[in-house]
Amino acid sequence: MIAPIITAIDWQGICLTVLHKPNWTGCGFDHIEITSRSRAPFPISETGYRSHFLHGDEIRRYGDATAYVQAWLDEASHTTAWQRIDQETRQLTLF
């Protein structure tokens, strides 16, 4: 088994930890866990945590898991759902 790779990234002011377990299943599938500090929402998770299984070739197309996650976040940030959540979390309340 290959040791997990842990990286930290700052995506548009959101601190994320990316845990990548290469060849997690032993047959070419990797596992990625993305967690935000304080479980703040991010474009691919409203709960601050996302678990994702995919074939290792998908990750290698981007170079590594961090680049894959950043591309995924960038793409998902254009959705109406994320823009609404982002606006709500940035909006200050008076009461």
C-alpha positions in Angstrom: 0.0 0.0 0.0 1.3 3.5 -0.9 1.4 6.0 1.9 -1.3 8.7 1.9 -0.3 12.1 0.7 -1.6 15.1 2.7 -1.5 18.7 1.3 -2.9 22.0 2.4 -4.3 24.5 0.0 -5.9 27.9 0.2 -8.6 28.1 -2.4 -10.1 31.6 -2.6 -9.6 32.2 1.1 -10.9 28.7 2.2 -8.2 26.6 3.9 -8.5 23.0 2.7 -6.7 19.7 3.5 -6.4 17.2 0.7 -5.8 13.6 1.7 -4.9 11.4 -1.2 -4.7 7.6 -0.9 -3.2 6.3 -4.2 -4.4 2.9 -5.4 -6.6 2.7 -2.3 -8.5 -0.4 -3.6 -5.4 -2.2 -4.9 -6.8 -2.2 -8.4 -6.1 1.3 -9.7 -8.7 3.4 -7.8 -7.6 6.3 -5.6 -9.4 7.9 -2.7 -9.4 11.7 -2.0 -10.7 13.3 1.1 -11.1 17.1 1.1 -11.8 18.9 4.4 -12.1 22.6 5.2 -11.1 24.2 8.4 -14.1 24.5 10.8 -16.1 22.5 8.2 -16.8 25.6 6.2 -18.6 24.9 2.9 -16.7 24.9 -0.4 -17.9 24.4 -4.0 -18.0 20.6 -3.9 -19.3 20.2 -0.3 -21.9 22.1 1.7 -20.7 20.3 4.9 -17.0 21.0 4.7 -16.1 17.4 3.9 -16.0 15.5 0.6 -14.9 11.9 0.0 -14.3 10.9 -3.6 -13.1 7.7 -5.3 -11.7 7.8 -8.9 -9.3 6.0 -11.1 -5.7 7.1 -10.6 -5.4 8.0 -14.3 -7.9 10.9 -13.7 -5.5 12.4 -11.1 -2.4 11.8 -13.2 -3.9 13.9 -16.0 -3.7 16.9 -13.7 -0.3 16.0 -12.3 -1.3 15.3 -8.7 -4.4 15.2 -6.4 -3.9 18.8 -5.4 -4.1 20.1 -8.9 -7.1 17.8 -9.6 -8.9 19.2 -6.6 -8.1 22.8 -7.5 -9.5 22.3 -11.0 -12.6 20.6 -9.6 -13.2 23.5 -7.2 -12.6 26.1 -10.0 -15.2 24.3 -12.2 -17.7 23.9 -9.4 -17.4 27.5 -8.3 -19.3 28.6 -11.4 -22.5 26.8 -10.3 -25.5 28.8 -9.1 -25.7 26.6 -6.0 -22.1 27.5 -5.0 -22.5 31.2 -5.8 -25.6 31.3 -3.5 -23.8 29.6 -0.7 -20.8 31.7 -1.1 -22.8 34.9 -1.0 -24.7 33.7 2.1 -21.5 32.9 4.0 -20.0 36.2 3.2 -23.1 38.2 4.0 -22.9 39.9 7.4 -26.0 39.8 9.5 -27.1 42.6 11.9 -29.0 40.3 14.3 
